[in-house]
Structure formats: structure tokens, C-alpha cells
């Protein structure tokens, strides 16, 4: 393995190069397939936004006075926010796994370059998000505290109390990706829980790949390295270990979609595969939405999503160029939308809305819709200054090395 960031002793490097030479390469995406994956990322981010918007502004479905068909549909499509995070994990594993596998196979992967790529991606969005969250929460706490929204549990958001996480220690813990495990999420920004997962998945996956590539001097040494990596993953991730399984399923798709292909004569079996996986994915989503969230539901949603993705990537997809550009535009601020939306949604709710949540009648839906659109536009504007400049930040860091 090349080591512009980490040098490997001669004998191990030779073994690593030997292993890398036969390392399986991931599937290559067509522009249309990339467009479909971008659209999936954008829809998942929108699902998270709408789920939080509906939960903050409107009463739970059991308290709806007149649940007509349109209201039932609204509560249905805004009820998959947590499951959308599992889809994010699958897509993240797919993209990061593809990159690591491709570079490992070319003997060009290094910890230094990888750290720059991942760090720029995360911090270009996270640091502005934490600073803006600090501003919105400070305003909310100081000008809306009489309503007690910031000092009481944010049901149904895991009973999080924003003022308990509004500390310098929590802010630093979120910068270091320790939230939800060693520190609370910062302030009201409940969605930041998943960035702990993402960061440590980014760290643990290449560590496992390194064990495979570098520990070639004996099965015992290789097994010991794998055991140590697994033990650290179990300790570090704790209850979030199941999410790593979902994330690794996305990595597996990067390889399986290329090396476990359906032949042209087996297109019928491919459609059967996609149909069965789609039915399983839909059933898993429905069961997860209807029941209390659990590890089993997360695994069911994530793994069935990965199986469905495996089949879809083998289809001869087509998509108009305009649709590809549109999907890319919306995906281009999906991460910012995820990180930025909640504190501003809560501030608007605390400062300018009634203490009690609304009934989802036409009048209140007309009040609430511009809020959701405005928060999405805010995330898009911030992303134009931050997330969309990730490549420039990476280049700047590399110039300073």
C-alpha cells in the first residue's frame, strides 16, 4: 500500500502490494446511476427535514381531530426520518467503500490523503453548523425561555433537553465526534447523533482494510489484528455497532454489484431480485415506522436497502441530463440540510409560534409550509458557501502539507 501519509516497512509493503494487486475493484457508476443515487440522497435528507418539521409543529397523529386522507398521507410521508438515516449509512458505505477499494487496488491509498478527504467533507459543514446552531440556540434560550421549550425534553426526540447540551464541553465533544457516546449533542441539534457514527465508521473501515492488506506474514498476526479492530469497534461504537453493519453493507454493494452480476440471459432473475428486495425494503420501512425503533428494525431497513441497491445498480439505467443536474444540485446541499435545519426550526417554533403544536388543518399547513421551504433555502444558501467548496478546502489543505 502506498504511503504518502503512512510508511510501511519494506517486507510488509511488498506483501501489501501483492495483496492489492488482486484486490477486487468496485462497480463504476454511469452518469445516470450517479443521478439516481444523488436523488436518493436528496430525498433522504428531505425526509429527515420533513419528519422534524412535522413533529415540532404538528400534533401526533393520535391527537389529530379530523384525519382525512390528505392528513394521513402527510403523516405517512413525514414518518421515515430515522429510516432515512439508515439509507444514508448504506449510501455512505457504498461511496466510501468504493473509493477505498479502488485506491487500494491501485496501491495508491494512504491515511494522509484519506484523512484530508474525509476531514474536509465533515468539517466544512460541521463547524459552520455548530456555530450557527450556537447562534440560534442562544437566541432561543434568551428570548423564548418563558415557554420552557429549551429547558424541557424535546419529545419525541429521545427526550433531549437542549440547555443540557448547550455547553462548551458539548460543543468540543461534537467537534471531536464524541456526541451521543461521551457527550450530548450540542444544544438542540438532535440530528448530530449520526455524525458520531459516520466519523467512526470512516476510521474503522480503512483500519479493517489495512489489516487485510498489511497483515500478510501469518494467519495468527492477521487474526490478532482483526480481533483488536473488532474489540475497539465494539467498545467505541457501543449501541451504535449495528449501524456499522448497515454501513458495511453499503461497502459490500460496491463490490457485489460488479462481481456478482446477473447475465443478460438472467434479466428475469434480476427483476425478481429487485422485486423481492423492494418488497422486503418496503415492509421493513413500514414495520419500523409502525413500531418502536429498535436495532432489529434498523438492520432490516439498512440491509434490505443494500440488497435492493445491489440489483438496481445492475440495471441499464437512463436519465435525462437535466434530471441528472437537478439531482446533483439537491444532493449538493443534502449534508448541510441535515446538519443545519433543526436549531432554526426549533427557534422559529419557540419564538413565533403557539406553545402547543398545531392541528394539521389547511390554515396551519399554510402557515407551516413556508417555514419548511425557508429552512431548506437557508441550508442551500449556507451550503453554497461551505459544502459546495469542499474540493477547494481539500486543495488548500494539501497545498499546506
C-alpha positions as CSV (number, residue, x, y, z in Angstrom):
1,X,0.0,0.0,0.0
2,X,1.4,3.4,-1.0
3,X,2.1,5.6,2.0
4,X,2.2,9.3,1.3
5,X,0.7,9.6,4.7
6,X,2.0,6.4,6.4
7,X,5.2,4.5,5.6
8,X,5.0,0.7,5.7
9,X,8.2,-1.4,6.3
10,X,9.7,-3.0,3.2
11,X,8.6,-6.6,3.7
12,X,5.1,-5.7,4.8
13,X,4.8,-3.2,1.9
14,X,5.7,-5.9,-0.6
15,X,3.1,-8.2,0.9
16,X,0.5,-5.4,0.8
17,X,1.3,-4.6,-2.8
18,X,0.9,-8.3,-3.6
19,X,-2.5,-8.4,-1.9
20,X,-3.6,-5.1,-3.5
21,X,-2.7,-6.4,-7.0
22,X,-5.5,-8.8,-6.8
23,X,-7.9,-6.7,-4.7
24,X,-11.4,-6.7,-6.2
25,X,-12.4,-3.4,-7.8
26,X,-15.8,-1.7,-7.1
27,X,-18.5,-1.1,-9.7
28,X,-18.2,2.0,-11.8
29,X,-21.2,4.2,-11.9
30,X,-22.7,5.6,-15.1
31,X,-23.9,9.2,-15.0
32,X,-27.5,8.0,-14.8
33,X,-26.7,5.7,-11.9
34,X,-25.0,8.6,-10.1
35,X,-28.0,10.7,-10.8
36,X,-30.3,8.2,-9.2
37,X,-28.1,7.9,-6.1
38,X,-27.9,11.7,-5.8
39,X,-31.7,11.8,-6.0
40,X,-31.9,9.2,-3.2
41,X,-29.5,11.2,-1.0
42,X,-31.6,14.3,-1.6
43,X,-34.9,12.6,-0.8
44,X,-33.4,11.1,2.4
45,X,-32.3,14.5,3.6
46,X,-35.7,15.9,2.8
47,X,-37.4,13.1,4.7
48,X,-35.4,14.0,7.8
49,X,-36.3,17.7,7.5
50,X,-40.0,17.0,7.0
51,X,-40.1,14.5,9.8
52,X,-38.6,17.0,12.2
53,X,-40.8,19.8,10.8
54,X,-44.0,17.8,11.3
55,X,-43.0,16.6,14.8
56,X,-42.1,20.1,16.0
57,X,-45.1,21.9,14.5
58,X,-48.0,19.5,14.4
59,X,-49.6,17.2,16.9
60,X,-49.0,13.5,16.9
61,X,-51.3,11.5,14.6
62,X,-53.3,10.1,17.6
63,X,-54.3,13.6,18.6
64,X,-55.5,14.7,15.1
65,X,-59.1,15.7,15.3
66,X,-60.1,15.1,11.7
67,X,-57.6,12.7,10.0
68,X,-58.9,13.0,6.4
69,X,-57.0,11.3,3.5
70,X,-54.6,14.2,2.9
71,X,-53.6,14.4,6.5
72,X,-53.0,10.6,6.6
73,X,-50.7,10.9,3.5
74,X,-48.8,13.8,5.2
75,X,-48.1,11.8,8.3
76,X,-47.2,8.8,6.2
77,X,-44.6,10.6,4.1
78,X,-43.1,12.5,7.0
79,X,-42.7,9.4,9.2
80,X,-39.5,8.0,7.9
81,X,-36.9,10.4,9.2
82,X,-34.9,7.8,11.2
83,X,-35.1,5.2,8.5
84,X,-33.7,7.8,6.1
85,X,-30.6,7.9,8.2
86,X,-30.1,4.1,7.6
87,X,-30.3,4.8,3.9
88,X,-27.7,7.5,4.4
89,X,-25.5,4.9,6.0
90,X,-25.9,2.5,3.1
91,X,-25.0,5.2,0.6
92,X,-22.1,6.4,2.6
93,X,-20.7,2.9,2.9
94,X,-21.1,2.5,-0.8
95,X,-19.3,5.7,-1.8
96,X,-16.5,5.5,0.8
97,X,-16.1,1.7,0.3
98,X,-15.8,2.3,-3.5
99,X,-13.1,5.0,-3.0
100,X,-11.1,2.9,-0.6
101,X,-11.3,-0.3,-2.7
102,X,-10.4,1.5,-5.9
103,X,-7.3,3.2,-4.4
104,X,-6.3,0.0,-2.5
105,X,-6.4,-1.9,-5.7
106,X,-4.2,0.6,-7.4
107,X,-1.8,0.7,-4.5
108,X,-2.4,4.4,-4.1
109,X,-4.3,4.6,-0.8
110,X,-2.9,6.5,2.2
111,X,-4.1,7.5,5.6
112,X,-3.0,11.1,5.0
113,X,-5.0,11.6,1.8
114,X,-7.9,9.8,3.3
115,X,-7.9,12.0,6.4
116,X,-7.8,15.1,4.3
117,X,-10.7,13.9,2.1
118,X,-12.9,12.9,5.0
119,X,-12.0,15.7,7.3
120,X,-12.7,18.4,4.7
121,X,-16.0,16.8,3.9
122,X,-17.1,16.7,7.5
123,X,-15.7,19.9,9.0
124,X,-16.6,22.1,6.0
125,X,-20.2,21.6,7.0
126,X,-20.0,20.7,10.7
127,X,-18.0,23.8,12.0
128,X,-20.4,26.3,10.4
129,X,-23.3,24.2,11.5
130,X,-22.1,24.2,15.1
131,X,-21.6,28.0,15.0
132,X,-25.0,28.7,13.5
133,X,-26.6,26.2,16.0
134,X,-24.9,28.2,18.8
135,X,-26.4,31.4,17.5
136,X,-29.9,30.0,17.0
137,X,-30.0,28.2,20.4
138,X,-28.6,31.3,22.2
139,X,-31.4,33.4,20.7
140,X,-34.0,30.8,21.6
141,X,-32.8,30.3,25.1
142,X,-32.5,34.0,25.9
143,X,-35.7,35.2,24.2
144,X,-38.1,32.3,24.4
145,X,-37.2,30.7,27.8
146,X,-40.5,31.7,29.3
147,X,-42.1,28.9,27.2
148,X,-39.7,26.3,28.6
149,X,-39.1,24.7,25.2
150,X,-35.3,24.7,25.6
151,X,-35.4,23.5,29.2
152,X,-37.8,20.6,28.9
153,X,-37.5,17.3,27.0
154,X,-37.9,17.6,23.2
155,X,-40.4,14.8,22.9
156,X,-40.3,12.7,20.6
157,X,-36.6,13.4,20.1
158,X,-35.2,10.9,22.6
159,X,-36.2,13.3,25.5
160,X,-33.3,15.6,24.6
161,X,-33.1,18.8,26.7
162,X,-31.4,21.5,24.7
163,X,-29.9,23.5,27.6
164,X,-28.2,20.4,29.0
165,X,-26.1,20.2,25.8
166,X,-25.6,23.9,25.5
167,X,-22.1,23.9,27.0
168,X,-18.5,24.4,25.8
169,X,-17.7,20.8,26.6
170,X,-20.6,19.5,24.5
171,X,-19.5,21.8,21.6
172,X,-16.0,20.5,21.7
173,X,-17.2,16.9,22.0
174,X,-19.2,17.4,18.8
175,X,-16.2,18.8,17.1
176,X,-14.3,15.7,18.1
177,X,-17.3,13.4,17.1
178,X,-17.9,12.1,20.6
179,X,-21.6,13.1,20.8
180,X,-24.2,10.6,21.9
181,X,-21.4,8.4,23.2
182,X,-19.4,10.5,25.6
183,X,-21.1,13.9,25.4
184,X,-24.6,15.1,24.4
185,X,-25.3,16.5,21.0
186,X,-24.7,20.3,21.1
187,X,-27.7,22.3,22.1
188,X,-30.9,21.4,20.3
189,X,-29.2,19.8,17.2
190,X,-30.6,16.3,17.7
191,X,-29.6,15.1,14.2
192,X,-25.9,15.4,15.0
193,X,-26.1,12.0,16.8
194,X,-25.4,10.2,13.4
195,X,-22.2,12.2,12.7
196,X,-20.6,10.2,15.6
197,X,-21.4,7.1,13.7
198,X,-20.2,8.4,10.3
199,X,-16.9,9.6,11.7
200,X,-16.0,6.4,13.5
201,X,-17.2,4.3,10.5
202,X,-14.8,6.3,8.4
203,X,-12.0,5.4,10.8
204,X,-12.8,1.8,11.4
205,X,-13.4,0.7,7.9
206,X,-10.0,1.5,6.4
207,X,-8.4,0.1,9.6
208,X,-10.0,-3.2,8.8
209,X,-8.9,-3.0,5.1
210,X,-5.4,-2.2,6.4
211,X,-5.5,-5.4,8.5
212,X,-6.4,-7.4,5.4
213,X,-3.7,-5.8,3.2
214,X,-0.8,-5.5,5.6
215,X,-1.0,-8.4,8.0
216,X,0.2,-11.0,5.5
217,X,3.1,-12.6,7.5
218,X,0.9,-15.1,9.1
219,X,-2.7,-16.0,9.8
220,X,-2.2,-15.6,13.6
221,X,-1.0,-12.0,13.3
222,X,-3.8,-11.2,10.8
223,X,-6.4,-12.7,13.2
224,X,-4.9,-10.8,16.1
225,X,-5.2,-7.5,14.2
226,X,-8.8,-8.3,13.2
227,X,-9.7,-9.1,16.8
228,X,-8.2,-5.9,18.1
229,X,-10.0,-3.9,15.4
230,X,-13.3,-5.6,16.3
231,X,-12.8,-5.1,20.0
232,X,-12.1,-1.4,19.5
233,X,-15.1,-1.0,17.2
234,X,-17.4,-2.8,19.8
235,X,-16.1,-0.5,22.6
236,X,-16.1,2.7,20.7
237,X,-19.5,2.3,18.9
238,X,-21.4,0.7,21.8
239,X,-25.1,0.6,20.9
240,X,-24.3,2.1,17.5
241,X,-22.4,-1.0,16.3
242,X,-25.5,-2.2,14.4
243,X,-25.3,0.9,12.3
244,X,-21.7,-0.1,11.3
245,X,-23.2,-3.4,10.0
246,X,-25.6,-1.3,7.8
247,X,-22.7,0.9,6.7
248,X,-20.6,-2.1,5.8
249,X,-23.5,-3.5,3.8
250,X,-23.1,-0.4,1.6
251,X,-19.4,-1.2,1.2
252,X,-20.3,-4.8,0.2
253,X,-22.6,-3.4,-2.6
254,X,-19.7,-1.6,-4.1
255,X,-18.1,-5.0,-4.8
256,X,-21.1,-7.3,-5.2
257,X,-22.8,-5.2,-7.8
258,X,-19.7,-5.6,-10.0
259,X,-18.6,-9.2,-9.2
260,X,-22.0,-10.8,-8.5
261,X,-23.7,-9.7,-11.7
262,X,-26.8,-11.1,-13.5
263,X,-26.0,-12.2,-17.0
264,X,-28.0,-10.8,-20.0
265,X,-29.9,-14.1,-20.1
266,X,-30.8,-13.8,-16.4
267,X,-32.6,-10.4,-16.6
268,X,-35.7,-12.1,-15.4
269,X,-34.0,-13.2,-12.2
270,X,-32.6,-9.7,-11.8
271,X,-36.1,-8.2,-11.9
272,X,-37.2,-10.9,-9.4
273,X,-34.3,-10.0,-7.2
274,X,-35.2,-6.3,-7.4
275,X,-38.9,-7.0,-6.8
276,X,-38.3,-9.2,-3.8
277,X,-35.7,-6.8,-2.3
278,X,-38.1,-3.9,-2.9
279,X,-40.9,-5.6,-1.2
280,X,-38.7,-6.5,1.7
281,X,-37.4,-2.9,1.9
282,X,-40.9,-1.5,1.9
283,X,-42.1,-4.0,4.5
284,X,-39.1,-3.1,6.7
285,X,-39.8,0.6,6.4
286,X,-43.5,0.1,7.3
287,X,-42.7,-2.1,10.3
288,X,-40.1,0.3,11.5
289,X,-42.5,3.2,11.2
290,X,-45.3,1.4,12.9
291,X,-43.3,0.1,15.8
292,X,-40.9,1.4,18.4
293,X,-37.5,1.9,16.9
294,X,-35.0,-0.9,17.6
295,X,-31.7,-2.4,16.4
296,X,-33.7,-5.1,14.5
297,X,-35.7,-2.5,12.6
298,X,-32.5,-0.5,11.7
299,X,-30.8,-3.7,10.4
300,X,-33.9,-4.7,8.5
301,X,-34.2,-1.4,6.8
302,X,-30.4,-1.0,6.1
303,X,-29.7,-4.5,4.9
304,X,-32.8,-4.7,2.7
305,X,-31.9,-1.3,1.2
306,X,-28.4,-2.6,0.4
307,X,-29.8,-5.7,-1.3
308,X,-32.2,-3.5,-3.4
309,X,-29.3,-1.2,-4.3
310,X,-27.3,-4.2,-5.5
311,X,-29.9,-5.1,-8.0
312,X,-30.7,-1.5,-9.1
313,X,-27.1,-0.8,-9.9
314,X,-27.1,-3.6,-12.5
315,X,-30.0,-2.1,-14.5
316,X,-29.3,-0.4,-17.8
317,X,-30.4,2.9,-16.3
318,X,-31.1,6.1,-18.3
319,X,-31.8,9.6,-17.1
320,X,-32.1,12.9,-19.0
321,X,-29.1,15.2,-18.5
322,X,-31.4,17.9,-16.9
323,X,-32.6,15.4,-14.3
324,X,-29.0,14.4,-13.5
325,X,-28.1,18.0,-13.0
326,X,-31.1,18.6,-10.8
327,X,-30.4,15.6,-8.6
328,X,-26.8,16.7,-8.3
329,X,-27.9,20.2,-7.2
330,X,-30.2,18.9,-4.5
331,X,-27.7,16.3,-3.3
332,X,-25.1,19.0,-3.2
333,X,-26.6,20.5,-0.1
334,X,-28.1,17.4,1.5
335,X,-25.4,17.1,4.1
336,X,-25.8,20.8,5.0
337,X,-29.6,20.4,5.2
338,X,-29.2,17.5,7.6
339,X,-26.7,19.4,9.9
340,X,-28.3,22.9,9.8
341,X,-32.1,22.5,9.8
342,X,-33.1,21.6,13.4
343,X,-31.9,24.5,15.5
344,X,-33.6,27.0,13.2
345,X,-36.8,25.0,13.1
346,X,-36.9,25.0,16.8
347,X,-36.1,28.7,17.2
348,X,-39.0,29.6,14.9
349,X,-41.3,27.3,16.8
350,X,-40.2,28.7,20.2
351,X,-40.1,32.4,19.3
352,X,-43.1,33.0,17.0
353,X,-45.5,30.0,17.3
354,X,-48.0,29.0,19.9
355,X,-46.8,26.9,22.8
356,X,-49.0,24.0,21.7
357,X,-48.4,22.2,18.4
358,X,-50.9,22.8,15.6
359,X,-53.7,20.7,14.3
360,X,-52.8,19.8,10.6
361,X,-55.7,21.8,9.2
362,X,-55.5,23.8,6.0
363,X,-54.8,27.1,7.7
364,X,-51.9,25.8,9.8
365,X,-50.5,23.8,6.9
366,X,-50.4,27.1,5.0
367,X,-48.5,28.6,8.0
368,X,-46.1,25.8,8.3
369,X,-45.2,25.1,4.7
370,X,-43.2,28.4,4.2
371,X,-41.2,27.5,7.3
372,X,-40.1,24.2,5.8
373,X,-39.3,25.8,2.5
374,X,-37.5,28.7,4.2
375,X,-35.3,26.4,6.3
376,X,-34.4,24.4,3.1
377,X,-33.5,27.6,1.3
378,X,-31.4,28.6,4.3
379,X,-29.5,25.3,4.1
380,X,-29.0,25.8,0.4
381,X,-27.6,29.3,0.9
382,X,-25.1,28.2,3.6
383,X,-24.1,25.1,1.5
384,X,-23.2,27.5,-1.4
385,X,-20.6,29.0,0.9
386,X,-19.5,25.8,2.7
387,X,-20.4,22.3,1.3
388,X,-20.0,23.3,-2.3
389,X,-16.4,24.5,-1.6
390,X,-15.3,21.2,-0.1
391,X,-13.0,20.4,-3.1
392,X,-11.3,23.9,-2.7
393,X,-10.8,23.2,1.1
394,X,-9.2,19.9,0.3
395,X,-6.8,21.5,-2.2
396,X,-5.9,24.2,0.2
397,X,-5.1,21.7,2.9
398,X,-2.9,19.7,0.5
399,X,-1.0,22.8,-0.5
400,X,-0.1,23.4,3.1
401,X,1.2,19.9,3.8
